[in-house]
Amino acid sequence: MSASASRAFCLSGSVIAAVMLASYAGAQAPKPPDFSSNEAAWLHPPGGEFPDVPGSPSAIHQDPAHPYVGNNNAGKQPTYRIGDVSHPNLKQWAKDVMAKDNAEVLAGKIAFTARSSCLPAGVPVFALFGGQPIYFIQTPKKVWMIYEGDHQIRHVYMDAAHSKNPKPSWYGESTGRYEGDTLVIDTIGMNNKTVVDSYRTPHTEKLHVVERWRLIEGGKSLEVNITIEDPDTFNKPWSTVQRYTRGEQTLQEEVCAENNQHLFDYNIPEAETPDF
């Protein structure tokens, strides 16, 4: 083989090797899904309940003895959500707490919601927030999830291990990773001041939530599959799903306490003395 032919052969081999290496690297590290492109605002209807999914214990639903009537039912008096305390997946202590709360609500008490009370929702109730959109900010080391109402923010630390003993907090400690087209978020370390769902189901500090967020329908919708585990509250882990539709709008200022008209006593935190 001539010297020029040899150089051409080596060059050709180098090009092929580079292409193969690039292809291998691309196969090993696919581009993460982009939930934040084009100022995407992700919306789903306000309130509601977690739907059931096949193969899992069901979510908590309305007590059939007290049918739920929403605000949009013209001509009917709206009611609060009253959870079914006969649910077989609930531990007895949780049933007792819910039964007491249900009785107070049926007697005239205002039913608690984090949104109305201007309190952090926690997880998984964050996925039931509606009315205003959620936004994602994604960086290699951290993902922020921002709910427009009161600007509640979740911090997700990417490719990080959980702390050995995280201090309990409203939104807990969330770590994340990408699995192909899916953002997987693992959350522990939540305090017991929040509730699990719209039925005010309590939980302990052992609550563990795993969410799998991915784009569907060609990027027009965002789906999150959620698994909830708390061995001191539920007999078995259970799963549910939520879906959001894409909207094109920028983050607006919407302050909870300033927009709550005090028609009812929602126990909104108030300062006893002015801060000025």
C-alpha positions in Angstrom: 0.0 0.0 0.0 1.4 3.4 -1.0 2.0 6.1 1.7 -0.8 8.2 0.4 -3.2 5.3 0.4 -2.1 4.4 3.9 -2.8 7.9 5.1 -6.2 7.9 3.5 -7.0 4.5 5.1 -6.0 5.8 8.5 -8.0 9.0 8.0 -11.1 7.0 6.9 -10.7 4.7 9.9 -10.5 7.7 12.3 -13.6 9.3 10.8 -15.5 6.0 11.2 -14.3 5.6 14.8 -15.4 9.2 15.6 -18.8 8.6 14.1 -19.2 5.4 16.1 -18.0 7.0 19.3 -20.5 9.9 18.8 -23.3 7.5 18.1 -22.4 5.5 21.2 -22.3 8.6 23.3 -25.6 9.7 22.0 -27.1 6.4 22.7 -25.7 6.5 26.3 -26.8 10.1 27.1 -30.0 11.0 25.3 -31.1 14.6 25.5 -33.2 15.3 28.6 -36.9 16.2 28.1 -37.5 19.9 28.0 -40.6 20.9 30.0 -39.6 24.6 30.0 -39.2 25.4 26.3 -41.2 28.2 24.7 -42.3 29.6 28.0 -44.5 26.6 28.6 -47.1 26.9 31.3 -48.6 23.6 32.3 -52.3 23.6 33.4 -54.9 21.2 34.7 -58.4 21.9 36.1 -58.5 23.2 39.7 -59.2 20.9 42.7 -60.4 17.4 42.0 -59.2 14.1 43.2 -56.5 11.6 42.3 -57.8 9.0 39.7 -57.3 5.3 40.1 -54.9 3.3 38.0 -55.1 -0.4 37.1 -53.2 -2.7 39.4 -53.0 -0.4 42.3 -55.1 0.2 45.5 -57.5 3.0 44.7 -57.1 6.5 45.8 -59.3 8.0 48.5 -62.7 9.1 47.1 -65.9 10.8 48.2 -68.0 9.2 50.9 -71.0 7.9 49.0 -73.3 9.0 51.9 -72.3 12.6 51.2 -72.1 13.3 47.5 -69.8 16.1 46.4 -71.3 19.1 44.7 -68.8 21.5 43.1 -69.0 25.2 42.5 -70.0 24.8 38.9 -73.2 22.9 39.5 -75.8 25.6 38.9 -78.8 25.4 41.2 -77.2 23.2 43.8 -75.6 24.1 47.0 -71.8 23.3 46.8 -70.4 21.0 49.4 -67.0 20.1 50.7 -65.1 16.9 49.9 -65.8 14.2 52.5 -63.4 11.3 52.4 -64.6 7.7 52.6 -63.1 6.5 55.9 -64.1 2.9 55.2 -61.3 2.7 52.6 -59.5 -0.6 53.1 -56.0 0.8 52.5 -56.1 3.2 55.4 -54.6 2.5 58.8 -57.1 2.9 61.7 -55.5 6.0 63.1 -55.9 7.8 59.8 -59.5 6.7 59.6 -60.1 8.1 63.1 -58.5 11.5 62.2 -60.5 11.8 59.0 -63.8 10.7 60.7 -63.3 13.5 63.3 -62.5 16.0 60.6 -65.4 14.9 58.4 -67.9 15.3 61.4 -66.6 18.8 62.0 -66.9 19.8 58.4 -70.4 18.4 58.1 -71.3 20.4 61.2 -70.2 23.6 59.6 -66.5 23.8 59.8 -64.6 25.2 56.8 -62.8 22.3 55.1 -59.0 22.8 55.0 -57.1 23.2 51.8 -53.5 24.4 51.6 -54.4 26.7 48.7 -57.1 28.5 50.5 -55.1 28.7 53.7 -52.0 30.1 51.9 -49.8 27.2 53.2 -47.3 25.0 51.3 -49.1 22.0 49.9 -46.4 19.4 50.1 -46.2 16.3 47.9 -48.3 14.8 46.3 -50.9 17.5 46.7 -48.8 19.8 44.6 -50.0 17.8 41.7 -53.6 18.6 42.5 -53.1 22.4 42.4 -55.0 23.8 39.6 -56.4 27.2 38.4 -52.9 28.6 37.9 -50.1 26.9 35.9 -46.9 25.3 37.0 -43.5 26.1 35.4 -40.2 24.3 35.2 -36.7 25.7 35.2 -34.2 22.9 34.3 -30.4 23.0 34.9 -28.0 20.1 35.0 -27.8 20.3 38.8 -31.2 21.4 39.8 -34.8 21.6 38.6 -37.3 24.2 40.0 -41.0 23.5 39.9 -43.0 26.7 40.4 -46.8 26.9 41.0 -48.0 30.4 40.0 -50.5 30.6 42.9 -48.5 32.2 45.8 -45.3 31.2 43.8 -44.9 27.9 45.7 -41.5 26.3 44.7 -40.2 22.8 44.8 -36.4 22.2 44.6 -35.3 19.0 42.9 -31.5 18.2 43.2 -30.4 16.2 40.2 -28.2 13.1 40.4 -27.8 13.6 44.1 -28.3 11.1 47.0 -30.8 11.7 49.8 -29.5 13.0 53.1 -29.1 10.4 55.7 -31.6 12.1 58.1 -33.2 15.0 56.3 -34.9 17.6 58.5 -38.7 17.3 57.9 -40.0 20.2 55.9 -43.2 21.2 53.9 -41.9 20.0 50.6 -39.3 17.5 51.9 -36.1 16.6 50.1 -36.5 15.9 46.4 -33.8 14.2 44.3 -34.1 13.7 40.6 -32.7 11.9 37.6 -33.5 11.5 33.9 -34.5 8.0 32.6 -34.7 8.5 28.9 -37.6 10.9 28.2 -38.7 10.9 31.9 -37.8 13.0 34.9 -38.0 10.9 38.0 -38.4 12.7 41.3 -37.9 10.9 44.6 -39.2 12.8 47.7 -38.8 12.0 51.4 -38.4 14.1 54.6 -41.8 15.7 54.6 -43.3 17.0 57.8 -46.8 15.8 58.9 -48.4 19.3 58.6 -49.6 18.6 55.0 -52.3 16.2 53.7 -52.1 13.7 50.9 -55.1 14.7 48.9 -58.3 16.8 48.6 -59.9 14.6 51.2 -57.5 15.8 53.8 -56.0 12.4 54.3 -53.2 12.7 56.9 -49.8 11.1 56.7 -46.6 10.5 58.8 -43.1 11.7 58.3 -42.4 8.3 56.6 -44.3 9.5 53.5 -42.3 8.6 50.4 -43.4 9.9 46.9 -41.9 9.0 43.5 -43.0 11.0 40.5 -42.3 10.2 36.8 -42.9 13.2 34.6 -42.9 12.9 30.8 -44.2 14.7 27.7 -47.0 13.0 25.8 -49.1 13.7 22.7 -46.1 15.2 20.9 -45.3 17.6 23.7 -48.8 19.0 23.9 -49.4 17.4 27.3 -47.4 16.6 30.4 -48.1 13.4 32.4 -46.9 12.5 35.9 -47.3 9.0 37.3 -47.1 9.1 41.1 -46.5 6.4 43.6 -47.3 7.1 47.3 -45.9 5.0 50.2 -46.3 5.5 53.9 -46.3 2.2 55.9 -47.7 4.0 59.0 -50.7 5.4 57.0 -51.4 3.0 54.1 -51.5 -0.7 54.2 -50.0 -0.8 50.7 -48.3 1.7 48.4 -50.6 3.1 45.8 -50.3 4.9 42.5 -52.1 7.6 40.5 -51.6 9.9 37.5 -52.2 13.5 36.6 -52.1 15.2 33.2 -51.4 18.8 32.2 -52.0 20.7 29.0 -49.5 23.1 27.5 -50.2 26.8 27.5 -48.0 29.7 26.3 -47.8 32.3 29.0 -45.3 33.9 31.3 -45.3 33.6 35.1 -47.6 36.1 36.7 -47.6 37.5 40.2 -50.5 36.0 42.3 -50.1 36.4 46.0 -52.4 34.2 48.0 -53.1 36.3 51.1 -53.7 39.5 49.1 -56.2 37.8 46.9 -58.2 35.9 49.5 -61.3 37.9 50.2 -61.8 36.7 53.8 -65.3 35.4 53.1 -64.5 32.5 55.4 -62.0 31.8 58.1 -59.3 29.8 56.3 -56.8 30.3 59.1 -54.5 32.3 57.0 -51.3 33.2 58.9 -51.3 36.8 60.1 -48.6 38.9 61.7 -49.5 40.3 65.2 -47.4 43.4 64.7 -46.5 45.3 61.5 -43.1 44.7 60.0 -42.5 48.4 59.0 
